[in-house]
Structures are given as C-alpha cells and as structure tokens.
Amino acid sequence: MKPGSSPEMFDGQARLFERRAGLPEDCCRTIAKKVIEIGEAKPGDLIVEIGSGTGQLSQWFEAPVRYAGVDLSAGMLKESRRRLDCNLIQADANASWPLADGVARVIFSSRAVHLLQQEHVAVEVSRVASSAGATLILGRVERKPESVRARMSKQMNERLRRHGFVGRRRERRNQKLFELCCRRGAVELDPVAVAEWRTMASPRQSLDSWRALTSLGGIPVPASTRSEILRELESWAEEMFGGLDQEFESEETYVLKSLRVQPNHGV
C-alpha cells in the first residue's frame, strides 16, 4: 500500500486484521449507507474503494450501486472474497489505478490512503472522477486523547522519533491529500460523525497488535529496533497503567471527511 512496502506485509495481517482493527459489525452498514448518501450515488453509479482490505465495509455496498475494490494484498482480498463476490482487483494504488477515466461517482478509502503517495492519489482521483460529479470520501476512527489506545499510539510514535523514524500520521497526510485536490478545484465538505461505540481496551492489546506487524507507525522498521521500541513501550505501560492487562472503557467515533472532485481526465 505504501512506497517501499510489499504486499506480504499486509498478507501477514489479513487473517487477524479485524480482531486487531475491525469495526463493530452493526456500524459497518451505517457507514456504507452514509458513504452512498454523501457521494449522491445513484443506481448504476460506481463506488471505488482504495485499500478495500478484508471487505468488512465492502459487503454493504450492494446493488443497485456498482462496486470495485482495489487492494495490494492477496491475503486481504482472499478474506474479502469470503464475504462478497464482486469486482475485487489486486493492484498497487501507488501505480496507475486499473480503472478507466471518468468512471467513478465515489472514491472511498477507510484508514488506508494515508499510506500512499499523496500527489499520485490526487492525480488518480481527478482522473477517474465522473464528469457528472464525484466525491472523495475518507473514513477514520477518532479516539479520545485520554483513551488507552490513543495514549499508546502517541507513545509509540514518540519512541519511533527517538530511534530516528517518523511514522505516517494519518490525519496530517489525509489533509495534505485534500489540499492537493483543492488546488485542482475540489471543494471540501463538512466532516460527518457516522457511528459511535464504546469499547474496552488494555495496553497489552495495543502491544500484541504491533507485535503482529512487521512495521510500526505505518513504516518498515528493522526487527531489532521494533523489538526494542516494544520493550520500552511495555515498561512505560506497566508503570503508567498499573499493569498491561488493566482494561479501560473509552468512546470511539467513525468520521467521514469528504470533498467534491473536479475531473481532469487525461492527466
């Protein structure tokens, strides 16, 4: 999904991805419905999902709209095909998207597009956007700063910086993409909070999820450095939270940020 990464990195996450980062099942249908509504998709219109993953959201983009999912990872697409039999494409979204000019009414991505080259994404969004009007919609989970997961993530990124690495900060990179699209004539819409839920989380859950990856902060990190950072985080969490298995309740919100796209076919 990102420059310098390989599909194998995501293949290894596929089977356990939803246990680590999945959305509540009852929220997924609501999110898909809102994407269709914001995108003003009509029967026969095409929704393109970049980084379609395991299909947890994809399954709810049903007829009469059309759907195409693009993902680099064969493992992710294998999981997705357990849910739906539709137009799923294995492709690197950092290369030219395997889509014709002007075909997409909605370009959607959930927690994935920040891993890509933003300048390239802006060009491709503009190219595939329908001349009848198109909408780029990005979905993300927002957490309270005081929540366990937010505090663990903040510390992880701080430890990365101390070791000379800079993680890919999702919100910062998404905003860069929006700015690039706006320079091409796109118009930003107000963000919409689509779903809220309460969850229980422990520091160990964050540590275990990162141990299952070959990256940290969305970037490749040498195994020895990754192990050292995780040991540091474990010690910090033990002291800060009074134990790795202490569970704390927090609220999470799924937010959609969107903009109307001006097509620029042939770029």
matplotlib code that plots the C-alpha trace (Angstrom):
import matplotlib.pyplot as plt

x = [0.0, 2.8, 6.1, 8.7, 6.3, 5.4, 2.1, 3.5, 3.5, -0.3, -0.8, 0.5, -2.1, -5.1, -6.4, -6.3, -6.8, -10.4, -9.6, -6.9, -8.5, -12.0, -15.1, -18.3, -20.4, -23.5, -21.7, -20.5, -23.8, -24.5, -21.1, -21.6, -25.1, -23.7, -20.9, -23.6, -25.6, -22.7, -21.5, -25.0, -24.6, -27.5, -28.4, -25.7, -23.1, -19.6, -18.1, -14.3, -12.7, -8.9, -7.5, -10.6, -8.9, -11.0, -14.3, -15.9, -17.3, -17.3, -20.0, -22.6, -22.1, -24.8, -26.8, -28.2, -24.8, -21.8, -18.6, -14.9, -12.3, -8.6, -6.0, -2.4, -2.6, -3.7, -4.3, -6.7, -8.6, -8.8, -10.5, -12.8, -13.9, -15.3, -17.9, -18.7, -18.3, -17.7, -15.2, -12.1, -8.7, -5.2, -3.2, -0.7, -2.6, 0.8, 0.8, -1.8, -5.2, -6.7, -9.7, -10.8, -11.1, -14.3, -15.9, -16.2, -19.0, -17.5, -13.8, -13.8, -11.0, -11.1, -7.9, -5.7, -5.0, -2.5, -0.1, 0.0, 1.9, -0.5, 0.5, -0.2, -3.6, -4.7, -3.9, -5.7, -8.8, -9.1, -8.6, -11.2, -13.8, -17.0, -17.7, -21.2, -19.7, -17.7, -16.9, -13.7, -14.6, -12.1, -13.1, -11.2, -11.7, -11.2, -10.4, -10.3, -6.7, -7.0, -8.0, -5.6, -5.2, -4.6, -2.0, -0.2, -0.2, 1.2, 4.0, 4.8, 5.3, 7.4, 9.6, 9.9, 11.1, 13.7, 15.1, 15.2, 12.0, 8.9, 5.6, 2.9, 0.5, -2.9, -4.6, -1.7, -1.3, -5.0, -5.1, -2.3, -4.3, -7.3, -5.1, -3.7, -7.2, -8.5, -5.7, -7.3, -10.7, -12.2, -14.4, -14.2, -17.4, -18.0, -16.9, -19.6, -19.5, -21.3, -21.1, -20.1, -19.4, -17.9, -15.0, -12.8, -9.1, -5.9, -2.3, -1.5, -3.9, -2.0, 1.3, 0.1, -1.3, 2.0, 3.9, 1.9, 3.2, 6.5, 6.0, 5.4, 3.6, 2.9, 6.6, 9.0, 11.3, 14.2, 13.2, 15.8, 14.6, 11.0, 11.6, 13.5, 10.7, 8.1, 10.1, 10.3, 6.5, 5.8, 7.8, 6.1, 2.7, 3.3, 4.1, 1.6, -1.5, -0.6, -0.4, -0.6, -4.0, -5.8, -8.9, -10.3, -13.5, -13.5, -15.6, -14.6, -16.2, -16.1, -15.8, -16.1, -14.3, -15.2, -14.8, -16.4, -13.9, -13.4, -12.5, -9.3, -9.3, -6.1, -3.7]
y = [0.0, 2.4, 3.3, 0.7, -1.8, -5.2, -7.0, -9.7, -7.2, -6.9, -10.6, -11.4, -9.2, -10.4, -13.3, -11.4, -7.9, -7.5, -8.7, -6.1, -3.2, -4.2, -2.0, -3.1, -5.1, -3.1, 0.2, -1.1, -1.0, 2.5, 3.7, 2.3, 3.8, 7.2, 6.9, 6.4, 9.3, 11.8, 10.6, 11.1, 7.7, 6.6, 3.2, 2.1, 4.5, 3.1, 3.3, 2.6, 1.6, 2.1, -0.3, -2.5, -4.8, -7.7, -6.4, -5.6, -2.4, -3.5, -6.1, -3.4, -1.6, -3.5, -3.2, -1.1, 0.8, -0.8, -1.5, -2.1, -2.7, -2.2, -3.7, -4.6, -7.6, -11.0, -12.1, -9.2, -9.9, -13.6, -12.6, -10.2, -12.8, -14.8, -12.1, -10.9, -12.0, -8.8, -6.7, -7.0, -6.0, -6.7, -3.7, -1.2, 2.1, 3.9, 2.9, 3.8, 2.6, -0.1, 2.0, 3.9, 7.7, 9.2, 6.0, 6.7, 8.5, 7.9, 7.2, 5.9, 4.8, 3.7, 4.1, 3.3, 6.2, 7.9, 5.0, 6.1, 8.8, 11.7, 13.5, 10.4, 9.8, 13.3, 12.8, 9.4, 10.7, 13.5, 11.1, 8.5, 11.1, 11.1, 14.2, 14.0, 14.7, 12.7, 12.7, 11.6, 10.2, 9.2, 7.3, 7.2, 6.2, 9.0, 8.3, 10.5, 11.6, 10.1, 6.7, 3.8, 3.2, 6.9, 7.2, 4.0, 5.2, 8.6, 6.9, 4.5, 7.4, 9.3, 6.2, 5.9, 9.5, 8.8, 6.0, 8.2, 7.2, 9.3, 7.4, 8.2, 10.4, 9.6, 12.9, 15.0, 13.0, 13.0, 16.8, 17.0, 15.0, 17.3, 20.3, 18.8, 18.0, 21.5, 23.0, 21.1, 22.6, 20.3, 21.7, 20.3, 19.3, 19.3, 16.2, 13.8, 11.6, 8.5, 6.0, 5.9, 3.0, 2.2, -0.3, -1.8, -1.8, -2.7, -1.8, -5.4, -5.3, -2.5, -4.2, -7.5, -5.9, -4.2, -7.4, -9.0, -6.4, -6.0, -2.3, 0.4, 3.7, 2.6, 2.4, -0.5, -0.7, -3.1, -6.0, -5.2, -1.6, -2.7, -5.1, -2.5, 0.0, -2.5, -3.4, 0.3, 0.7, -2.4, -0.9, 2.5, 1.0, -1.2, 1.9, 4.3, 2.0, -0.3, -3.4, -4.5, -6.2, -3.4, -2.6, 0.9, 1.9, 4.6, 6.0, 5.7, 7.6, 6.8, 10.1, 10.7, 13.6, 14.4, 16.7, 17.2, 16.5, 18.2, 15.6, 16.2, 13.3, 12.5, 13.8]
z = [0.0, 0.6, -1.0, -0.3, 1.2, -0.1, -0.3, 2.0, 4.9, 4.6, 3.7, 7.2, 8.8, 6.8, 8.9, 12.2, 10.9, 12.1, 15.6, 15.8, 13.9, 12.9, 13.2, 15.1, 12.7, 13.4, 12.4, 9.1, 7.3, 8.7, 7.4, 3.9, 3.7, 4.7, 2.0, -0.6, 0.7, 0.9, -2.6, -4.0, -5.7, -7.9, -9.2, -11.6, -10.3, -9.4, -5.9, -6.0, -2.7, -2.4, 0.2, 0.4, 2.9, 4.3, 2.9, 6.3, 4.7, 1.1, 1.7, 2.3, -1.0, -2.7, -5.9, -7.4, -7.0, -8.5, -6.6, -7.3, -4.6, -5.0, -2.7, -2.9, -0.7, -2.0, 1.6, 2.3, -0.9, 0.0, 3.2, 1.4, -1.1, 1.8, 2.2, -1.3, -4.9, -6.8, -8.6, -6.5, -8.0, -6.8, -7.7, -6.2, -5.7, -5.9, -9.6, -12.2, -11.0, -13.2, -13.9, -17.0, -17.0, -15.6, -14.2, -10.5, -8.8, -5.4, -4.4, -0.9, 1.4, 5.1, 7.1, 4.1, 1.8, 4.2, 3.4, -0.3, -2.2, -1.8, -5.0, -7.1, -5.3, -6.1, -9.8, -10.0, -8.0, -10.5, -13.5, -12.5, -11.3, -13.2, -15.3, -13.9, -10.5, -8.0, -4.3, -2.5, 1.0, 3.6, 6.7, 10.0, 13.6, 16.1, 19.8, 22.8, 23.6, 27.1, 25.9, 26.3, 22.5, 21.8, 24.6, 23.5, 19.9, 20.9, 22.9, 20.1, 17.7, 20.3, 20.6, 16.9, 16.7, 19.4, 17.3, 14.2, 12.4, 11.6, 11.5, 8.9, 10.8, 9.2, 9.8, 8.6, 5.3, 4.6, 5.0, 2.5, 0.0, 0.5, -0.1, -3.3, -4.5, -3.6, -5.8, -8.6, -7.9, -5.4, -2.6, 0.9, 2.7, 6.5, 8.3, 9.4, 12.5, 11.3, 14.2, 17.9, 20.1, 23.5, 23.8, 26.4, 25.8, 27.6, 26.9, 26.1, 23.2, 21.6, 22.2, 20.8, 17.7, 17.0, 17.6, 14.9, 12.3, 10.5, 10.7, 13.3, 12.7, 9.1, 8.1, 7.9, 10.9, 11.4, 13.6, 16.3, 16.6, 16.6, 19.4, 21.4, 21.0, 22.0, 25.1, 26.0, 25.5, 27.7, 30.6, 30.1, 30.0, 33.1, 35.1, 33.6, 33.7, 36.6, 34.5, 30.9, 31.3, 33.0, 30.9, 30.4, 28.7, 26.1, 23.2, 19.6, 16.6, 12.9, 10.9, 7.2, 5.6, 2.0, -0.9, -4.3, -7.1, -10.3, -13.0, -15.0, -17.4, -19.4, -16.7]

ax = plt.figure().add_subplot(projection="3d")
ax.plot(x, y, z, "-o")
ax.set_aspect("equal")
plt.show()
